Amino acid sequence: MKTLIALAVASFACATAAVAQEQQASFKALMGKGYDIKSVTFARGEATENREVFLVTLQKEKSVAVCYFAAPNWISLSNATLEDGRRCDVR
């Protein structure tokens, strides 16, 4: 399980490094465009600076998006967070 979380966090880190090929969007916008949630991963540890976060992976056809949320914001489904265009990276 720890390996899976480390891999997800590493994938997210690599994804954010390739900003030139990506675009950012809000979670609500992606859901409105027909993206499906493929996985939700809880992570806490060194890679997240000991913060409790959720990584949400979405997919629509060949496009993939990874969204990064603080645990309390994902749990409460805060509108401000779900509408924040900086939370999700899309390829």
C-alpha positions in Angstrom: 0.0 0.0 0.0 2.8 2.4 0.9 4.4 1.7 -2.5 1.2 2.5 -4.3 0.9 5.8 -2.5 4.5 6.6 -3.2 4.0 5.8 -6.8 0.9 8.0 -7.0 2.6 10.9 -5.4 5.7 10.4 -7.6 3.5 10.3 -10.7 1.8 13.5 -9.6 5.2 15.1 -9.1 6.4 14.1 -12.5 3.1 15.3 -14.0 3.5 18.7 -12.5 7.1 18.9 -13.8 5.9 18.7 -17.4 3.7 21.8 -17.2 4.3 22.8 -20.8 2.3 19.9 -22.1 -0.5 20.3 -19.5 -3.4 22.5 -18.7 -5.1 23.1 -15.5 -8.8 22.9 -14.8 -11.2 22.7 -11.9 -12.6 19.4 -10.7 -16.2 20.6 -11.4 -15.2 21.6 -14.9 -13.7 18.2 -15.6 -16.8 16.4 -14.3 -18.9 18.7 -16.4 -16.9 17.7 -19.5 -17.6 14.0 -18.9 -14.5 12.8 -17.1 -14.9 9.7 -14.9 -13.2 9.2 -11.5 -10.8 6.2 -11.9 -9.2 6.3 -8.4 -9.1 8.2 -5.2 -5.9 7.8 -3.2 -5.2 9.0 0.4 -1.6 10.0 1.0 0.3 11.2 4.1 4.0 11.2 4.7 7.3 12.6 3.5 6.1 13.2 -0.1 3.2 15.4 1.1 5.2 17.1 3.9 3.2 15.1 6.4 -0.1 16.6 5.2 -3.1 14.5 4.7 -4.1 14.7 1.0 -6.3 13.0 -1.6 -5.1 12.4 -5.2 -8.1 11.9 -7.5 -7.4 10.5 -10.9 -9.9 11.1 -13.7 -10.1 9.9 -17.3 -12.0 10.8 -20.5 -11.0 8.8 -23.5 -7.2 9.3 -23.9 -7.1 12.4 -21.6 -6.1 11.9 -17.9 -6.4 14.4 -15.1 -4.9 14.3 -11.6 -6.4 16.5 -8.8 -4.8 17.2 -5.5 -6.9 18.1 -2.5 -6.3 18.6 1.3 -8.1 15.9 3.1 -10.7 18.2 4.9 -11.5 19.9 1.6 -12.1 16.6 -0.3 -14.1 15.2 2.6 -16.4 18.2 2.9 -16.6 18.7 -0.9 -16.0 22.4 -0.5 -17.4 24.3 -3.5 -14.5 26.8 -3.4 -12.0 23.9 -3.6 -13.9 22.0 -6.3 -14.1 25.1 -8.5 -10.4 26.0 -8.0 -8.8 25.8 -11.5 -5.4 25.1 -10.0 -6.3 21.8 -8.3 -6.2 19.6 -11.4 -3.5 19.0 -14.0 -4.9 17.6 -17.4 -3.0 15.8 -20.1 
